[in-house]
């Protein structure tokens, strides 16, 4: 049993041997939180985990005869504001034209095998009913005539709890909802480091850390997308936690629009974590017999440090979030023409690139921006999704057939959520653009945003994209979104409904994804938003991989991919080798290091193969062959971060097969130094101490315990006088090591 219920004491214990989550019904009918952390043995009564009998000075109390019962000092499950708890609440709902303090009291519970879907929203799933269990807590507010359902799911063999909430109006009058978190959880102390992923365009998901202190520390987006700037992820790690040891609590919000995630430390040093739709500019009317469903929050517990937390997220997303058909299917090595041609191409040029790429072993050719309307730069034609016959006079089908004739798959770039002021679509439907009619609209990348809160626009885009998929036999779509939303106003919504716009917009995006992926399950979708501006679990539910960043510089990618890996698996990261000088940094990094960085993701190229030397072509053939040999390991293995690029000049990571018989490690040194140490080693992780491992291609053998404790000796580095013995040197060094276990212990 994954969920234990004590009906007499009204206590609930979710546990699977890896994690425990315990709460109960308090005397006022609301839910009190008792424990979240390492798995505990079940017992009949856990109520001692929270103190109810100690009065606190200057605190408000609910009952005249019980001054100790004060919500201000109690840990709760889904708190409200206004009845002695002065911290930020999980929900705010009221009847129109009335003020009301919500009072949701426990009524009953339901146990479900498996995990139900969330209507209209992406969420984790369980294909086998015995691999997950769900607890639904039903609470009622009798004055509002409202039902609140809290959903808790726990997965077999994973240190994961997922939470969400839904509100149903059971009365005769509309309710107004202006705050509804997916989850709220109260910790008894503040001894944590708040860890999150921040950045900007081309430097997404850099790791930021700060010690929790009294007050509110938050991350958020009000951009209409999860954003480059704050990813919807945070972790609370204990002060002594490292990559490999210590307690960590990770939270990820399965949503792609405005969000807030915060930790509020109160005057008793208790910490409240909340995660949900950002309440600013959010207001939703819930009409009689209607419901509102919050997006889901994924919570991962680890007592094995940050790597343990990350592996919890990675396993869940590989097995219980991405579309099931892509769970075990190999992702093709691709080449994208963007940095090779930008807008300047024709059919012959693209066919030459595809032919040259196929000779290198590349499996997918992707035609990026510029193939439609009159798109010769970024100032026109978004929305006009018909082929530019000046560039492609024989149409997309002809080009697709030429690519497929080379034994490659054909992919295409779309930006379906956008519209150019200089487009036929805008001239015919100016009201389809987001913005206040007859008022100024702010441009981003010379474009406006289509109003995806409107069903007719979603239908229009579905018709355009599905027709092209059918005509060309598309195997891949890169779905881009190159700007955020300003002047957030829909011409179709009433003035008092504009607070619903952002959520309705992303529901429209999800609906289009849902229709396309259901109709064309063979098409691999890669999400993109000016690079990594919408890299979140909501997108991953439909598109199993995302373009990690528009910055393809290998040195910059070390930080970007290291940070991204905190929550997201390697096989979700689009990581490509690009030309030098790099188009974002002008840095010249060796081809080997560019590939050694890009291997740890979904591998591909962003360059013109026609401009390669013969030596470079041979090197790329070997790179492609190596990735094809190891991509199953990269997809399915456990990822370990070894050396942190935010802390020093070196980066290292590795992926280890689940049975620990093979591993692939990457080591990177950005800048060389004078007179380095003679012996340099890299301590590995995740291996079996008792196994013997061969470093393939080097005739070196080590026991696992030696590699874990002493480390793998790195090749000799140039020190100014040892040129005859040096195997590496200079800036932008890197090494890839493949380790395979052997039964022959005599080799050590």
N, C-alpha and C positions, 0 to 999 in steps of 0.2 A: 504493500500500500504506500503510495507516494504522499497521501494526505490523510492525516489522523484527525478525527474530530471527537472531542469530549462534549457531548450534547448537554450534559448536566451542568458543567462549568462554562459552557459556550466558549471553548478554546479550540484553536485550529493550528495544526502543525504540518507544514509542508516540508518534507525531507526525502532525500534520495541517497543518503550516505556521503554526499559531497557538500551539501548545504542544508541549513535549517532556517525556516521562516515561521515565526510563531506570533500569534496575536489572539485577542479575546474580546468579548463584549464587556464593557464596563457597566457600572451600576446605573449610569444615565442612558444606557441603550446605544451609546456610540462605541466605536471600536478603539481599543487600546493596543498599542504595539508593545510586544514583549522582547523579541529577540530576532536578530538576523546575523548569520555568520556560519562558522564551521558547523558541520552536522552534529547534532546532539542525539543521544539516546532518548527515545520517547518515554515520557512519564505521564501519570494521570493529571498532574496539576503543575502548571508553570506560573501561576499567578504571583509567586514570590519574586518574579523578575521585575516587578514594578511596585514601588511603595505608594500606598494609598492612605496611610495612617499617620503621616507626619505633617502637621500644619506648617505653613511657610509664612513668614511675616509679610505684611502689606500685599497679600494676594487676594484676589476675588475668589469666592467659593460659591458653588451652585446651590448647595443644600444648607439651610440655616443650622441644622444640627450636625453638620460634618464640615468643619472648616479646612480639613485636609484635602477634600476633593476639589481640586482646582485644575482646570484644563491647562492653565498657564505652565504648570509644572509637570504635566503628564505627557508621555509619549503616545502618539495617536497614529491611526492608519490613514484617515482621509478627513483632515480637520476642516472646520468652518471658523469663520471670524465672528466675534460679537458676543460670545457667552463665556468669557473669562480666558480665552486664548488670544493673545495679542500678536502672535506670529502670523506670517502670511499664510492664508488658507489654501486648500486644494480646490475649493469650489465656491463660487458666488452665483446665486440664482434667486430670482424674485419674481413675483407677479407684477405685471405692468402697472405702473402708477402707484405701487405700494413699496414700502420698505419692510423687509422681513429678514430675520436672522434664521438661516436654515437650521433645521433640527432633524437630521436624518437618524432614525433609530433602527436598530437591528430588528428584522422580522424573521428571516429564515436563511437557509443556505441550500445550494445545489452542488452535487458532485457529478462531473462529466468525465467520461473516458475520452482521451484525446484532447483536442483543442479546437473550439469553434472559430470560424472566420469572423473578422470584423467587417461589417457591411461597408463597402466602398473604400476600404482602407487596406494598405499593405500591412502584413503582420507575419510573424513566425507561424509555422504550421506543423502539424504532426500527421503524417500519412498513415501511420499505424496507431490505432487507438491505444494500444498498451505502451506506447513510447512516451506518452505524456498524460497528465491528469490536470483537470481544471476545477478550481473551487470558485463558485459564484456566491458572493454575499449580497443579499437583498436587504436594502434599508428603505424606510418610508418616511416621508415628511407629511404628516396628516394635514397640516394647515395648507401647504402648497399643493397637496394631492399629487405628489411626485414620487417616483420610484428611482432609487439610485442602485445600480448594480456594479459591484467591484469584482473584476475578473483577476484571478491569480492562476497562473499555469506553471507547472514544474515538469521538467523533462527527465526521463530516465538516463542516467549516466552522464549528465551535464550539470555543472554548478550554476544553474540558471533558474531564475524566476522571472516571469513576464507579468506585467500588470497593465490594466486599462480600466476605464470606467465608462458607464453609459447612464444617461438620464432620460427617463420617460415621463411625459406629462399625462397623468391619469385624471386630470381635472377637466373643467369646462372652459377655462380661460388660458390664454397663452402665457407661457413663462419666458422670462428673459434670462439668458445665461451669458455672463460676461467674464467668467473664469472657470476653467475646468482642466485640471492637471491629469495627466495619464497616471501619475503615481506621486505619493508623498510618503516619506519614511523618516522617522525620528531616531537618531542615534543618541546614546546616553552621554557622549563626551565629544570633544572637539580635537582630539589628538590625531589629526590627519593633515596630509599635504593634498591640497586641491590641485589636481592635474587636468589640463585640458589642451585642446589643439586649436591654435590661433594662427592667423596669417593674413595674406592678401593674394591678389592675383599673382600667379607665378611663384609664390612661396607659401603654399598652403600647408596647414596642419603641422606647424612647428610646435614642439612640446613646451608648454608653459607650466610652471609650478609655483605655488605659494602656500605657506602654512596657514591653516584656518585660524581666524581670529574673530572676536565678537563683531557681529554685524552681518551683512549680506554680501556674499561673493557670487557673481553670476556671469553666465555667458548667454548670449541671445542673438537673434537675428530678426530684423524688421524689414528685410529686403524682398520678401516674397519667395525666398529660397533659403535653404539651410546655410548657404554662403561660403565664400572663401575664408571669411574672417573668423567665424567661430563654428566649429563642427558640433553637431548635437551629441556630443560625448563628454562625459567627465568621469574622473576616477577620484575616489578618496583612498589614499594609501597611508598606512601607518607610518609613523616617523622613522621607524627602522626598516621599512620595506625597501627591497632592491628589485632588480629585474628578476632575481631567482628565488627570493625568499620574502616572507612577511605577508601580512594581510592587506588585501586590496579589495575595494568595492567599486565595480565599474557600472556605469549607467549610459545607455544609448537610446535615443528617442527615434522611433521608426516613423519619421515624418520629414517632409522636404520643403516646408514653408516656414513661416514665422514661428519661432520657438523660444522658450526660456528654460534654462536649467540652472538651479542655484542651490547654494548651501547657506542657510541662515543659522548663525550661532547666537544663542540667546544669553541672558544674564546669568544662567546657571550652567553655561558651557555645553548645553545640549545642542545638537546639530540637526536641523531639518533640511532634507534634500527634497526638492520638488522638480518635476519635469513635465512640460506640457506645451500646448499652444500658447504663444505669447498673448497675455490679456490686453495689451495695448491695441486699440483699434479692432478688438474682437467683441462682437455682440451677436448672439444667435437667439432668435425667437423659436421656442419649442412649442408648437401648437398642440391642441388636444390630441391624444393618442399617437403623437409623434415622439421620436427619440433622437437624442444626439449621442454619438459615440466618439469618445476620445481616441486619439492614436495610442499606440502601445509603447511602453517603456520596457526595455530589456535590462535586467540587473544580473551581473555576474559576480560571484564571490570567488576569491582566490586566497589560499594560504601558501601559495607558491610564487608570490611576488607578481610583478607586472606581466611577466611572460605567462604565468598561469592564468591570469585574467584574460590576456589576449587570446590564448588558446581556447578558452571558454567561448569567447565571442566567435572566433574563427570556425570552430566545429559547429556551433549553432547555425551560423550563416551559411556554411557550405551545405549542411544537411537539412536545415529547417527554415530557410528564408529564400534562397535563390530559386528560380524555376527548376523544377525537378529534372527536366530533360538536360540541363547543363551541369548537373551535379557531378557526373562522371565523364561527360564527353570532353574530349580534348579541344582546347581552343586553338584556332589556327594562327600560325605565324603570319602577320600581315605587313603590308607596306601601304602607307598613306601618302598620297601625292602632294599634300599641302605644302610642306617646306621645300619640295622639289620644284613646284610650278606656281604656287599661289593661284591667282586667277588666270594666268596666262598659259592656256593649253588648248589643244585640239585633239581629235580622235586619234590621229596618227602618233602624236607625241605620247598620249596615254597608253596606246597599244605597245609602243616601244618600251616604255617603263615596265609594263606588265610582263612583256616577253623577257626582258632582262632580269626582272625579279624572279620569275619562274625558274630561270636557270640557276638561281641561288638557293632554290629549295623553298622559297616563300609560297604560302598557300592561299593567301587572300589579298586581293587588290581592292583598296578603298579609294573611291573618288570623293574628295572633300568639296568644300564650298566652291561655287562658281559655275555649276553645270546647268542652271535654270534661268528662266526669264532673260534679262539683259544684264546679267551679274558680272560686270568687269571690275568692280571694286565693291566695297561694303556699303555703298550709298543707295542701293536699289534692289528691287525684285523679290525680297523676302515675302512670301505668300503666293508668288506666281510659280507654283510647282509644276511647270512644264519645261521641257528641255530647251536649251538655247541652241537653236538650229544653226546659228552662225559657227559655234564651236563644234557642235556634234550634229552635222547635217543628216546623218543616218540614224539619229536617235540613240537613246540609251540602250535599246535592245541590241543594236549592232555592236556597241562597245562591250556590253555584257557578254555577248557571244564570243567576241575575240578573246576576252579575258578567260572565259570558261574553256575555250579551245586550248589555252595554254595549260590546262589542268588546274586552274586556280578558281577560287570562289570570288564572287563580285559583291562589293559593299558600297554603300552610298551614304553621304552626309545629308542630314536634314536639320532645319531649325524650325520645327512646326509651330512653336509658340510665339513667333515673331512676325512683324509686318513692317515693310519699308514704306515711308511716306511716298516714295517714288516707286509705286507698284500699281498694277491694274487692280489688285485686290483692294488696296486702300482707296483708290479713286472710285471704285464701285461700292465699297462698304466702309466709309470713314468711321462709322459708329462701332465697328468691330474692334477698334483699338481701345485699349484701356486709357481712361482719362475723362475729365469733365468736359462735356460738349461745349464747343465754342470758347474754351479756355486753353491756355498754353499747355503743351505737352512736352516734357523733358525728353530729349533723345539720349540713347546710350548706344554706342557703336553705330550711330546714324540710324537707329531703328526704334520702333515702338513695339509694344507687347499686345498680342491678341488676347481678347477677353475670353479665356477658357472657362469662365464661370457660366458661359452660355452654351447650351446643348447644341444649338445649330452650328456653332463654330467648331466644336469637337466633331460633329458629324461631317462637316465639310472637310476637315483635315483627314479624317479617317478615309473618306472617299478618295482623296488625292494620293495618300501614301499607299493604300491597299492596291490601287490601280497600278502604281509603279512597281510594287512588289510582284504582282502577277505578271506584268509585261516583261520584266527583266530577270525573273528568277533570283531575286536578291537573296543573299545568305546572311547579310550583316547590315545593320543600320547604326550609324553614329548620330545620336539625338543630342543636339547642342542647345544651349540657352545662354546667349552671350551678354545679357544685361539683366539688371534687377528692376523691380516694379516701382515706378513713381506715379504720382497722381492716381492713387489706387481707387478707382471709381468705375463702376459698371453702368452703362447707359440702360441696361435691362433691369437693374435692381432699383427698388424704391429708395428714397432718401433714408428711411429708417432701417433699410436692409444693408447699407454699405458696410457695416461692421461684419457682415458675413462674406465679404468679397474674397479676402485672401484665402480663406478655407475653401470656399466654393471653387476658386481658381485651381488650387492644387487637386481637388477632387476631380475636376475636369481633366487635368493632366493624367491622373491615375486611370481615369476611365478610358482615355485614348490608349494608354499603354495596355490596359486590360483587354480591350477589343483587339488590338493588333497582335499581342502575344497569344491570345486564344485562337485567332484566325490563322496565324502564321507561326506555330511553335518552333519551326525549324530556323527561323531568323534569329540570329544572335544580336541582341541590342547592347550597345555600349552607351551609357549616359555620359553627358558632358555638359558643363556650364561654364564657358570661358575657361576650360580646364577643370579644376576641382571644386567649382563653386556650388555643386549639389551632390557631393559625395556623401551619401547617407544611406541608412538601411531601407528607407522608403523606396528609393530608386532601385536598390539592389534586388528588391522583391520582383521587379520586372526585368531589369537589365543586370545580369550577373557580373558585369564588369563596368568600370567607369574610367574615363580619362583622368588620370591622377592629377595632372597639372599641365598647363601649356608650356611650362618650363621643362625642356628636355635635356638640359645640361646635366651631365652625370654627377657632377659634384653637388649641385643644388638638389638633385633627386635623392642623394643619400639622406638628407634631413627630411625631405618630403615623404619618402617611402618609409623611413624609420618611424616618423610620427604617425603616418596613416596606419601602420601595422598595429598600433595600440588597440584598435577596435576591428580593423577590416582585414580579411584574409588576403594572402598574396595574389590569389587567382582572381581577385576583384580589381586589381590595380593595372591599368593600362600603362605599360612601361616600354619605351621604344628607344632605339639607337638613332640619333640624329646626326646631321652633318656638322662639320667644324669649319670655321669658327661657329660656335653655337649661336643660334639666331636670337636667343634671349640674353646671353651674357658675353658673347664674343670670346668665350674661353675655348682653348684648343686642348681637348682631352684625348688621349690615345684611344683608338678604336677598340682595343681590348678592354679598357676600363669602362667605356660606354656600354659594351655588351655585358660585362661582369655585373654592372649595376642593374641593367634592364632584365637580366635573367630572372630576377626575383619578382615576378609579376606575370602579366600576359604579354608576351614578347612580340616585338615588331620593329619596323624601321620607318623613319621619317627623313628620307633623303632621296636623291636622284641616283639610281644605280647606274645610269648611263655615264656618270662622271667619275666612277670609281676606277682606280688603277687595277691591273690584273692581280697584283698582290693583295689589294683590299678585297677584291671579289673572292679570292680563295679564302681569306680570313673570315669573311661573312658566311661562306658556305660551311665552314667548320663551326661557326657560332650557331647557325641554324640547326645543324646536325646535332650539336651538343644539347641545345634546348629541347629538341624533339625527344632525345633520349631521356631527359630528366624532367619533363613537364608533368608527368604523373606524380612524381615525388613532390614537386613544387605545389601542385594542386592539393594533394592529400595529406602531406606531412605536417608535423608540428613545427612551428616557427619559433626560433629563439633569437632574441636580440642579445648581442655579446658586448659590443663596444659602442658607446653613445656618441654620435657626431656633434651633439650639443654640448658635450663635455670635453672634447679634445680633438686632436688632429686625425684620429683613426676611427674608422667605423667597421664593425663586423657583425655578421648575423649568420644564421644557418637554419636549414630545414632538415628535420629528421623523420624518417618513415615511422609509421605507427608501431611497427614491430622492432624498431631501432636497429635494423640490419644495414641501413644505408643512410647517407647524409650528404648534403651539399652545403658547403660553407663559402662565404664571401668575405674577403678582408680588403680594406681600402685605406690608403694613406694619402691625404690631400697634398701636403707639402713635405718635401724632403728636408732633412737636417744634416748638419756636418757631424762627422765622426759618431755615427750611431752605435748602440751596443752591439757586441759581437753576436750574442745569442738573443734572438727575439722569438717569443712564443705567443700563441693564441690559445687561450683556454676555451675549450668547447663545452657544449651542454647537451643534455638529452640522450646521450649515448648509454649503452649498456656497459657497466663497469667490467663485466666478466668477459666480454667479447673481444676478439682480436679484429682490428680494422686495418685494411690496406688503403693507403693513399694512392689511388689508382694513377698510373702513369709515372710514378716516382719510385716504385719498388721500396716503399717504407711501410713498416708494420708497427702498430702500437696497441696495447691493451686500452680498453675504454677508460679505465680508472686513471691511467697516465694522461690521456687526452683531456679528461675532466679536471684533473688536479694540477698537473705540471704544464700541460698545453701541447699544442702541435708546433714544433719548430718551424719558423718561417724561413724561406730561402734567404741566403746571405745577401745583405744590402751593401751597396757601394759605399765605401767610407773614405774615399780620396786616394787610397793606395792599393786597394785589393781588386783592381779591375779584372784580374785573371780569374778570381773566384766569385765575384759578385754575380748574382742572378737577377737582381732588381736594383732600381735606383731612380732618382729624379722625382719630380712632382707627379701627382695623379697616379700613383702606383695602385695596383690591385692584384689579387690572387684569387683563384677559384680552386677549391679542393673537393674532390668527390671521394667519399669514404665508403667502402663496402666491407662487410664483415666476412670473415673466413673461418672455417673450422680447423684450419691447420695452425695449431699453436706453436709448432716448431719454427715458424717463420719469424717469431719475435726474438 
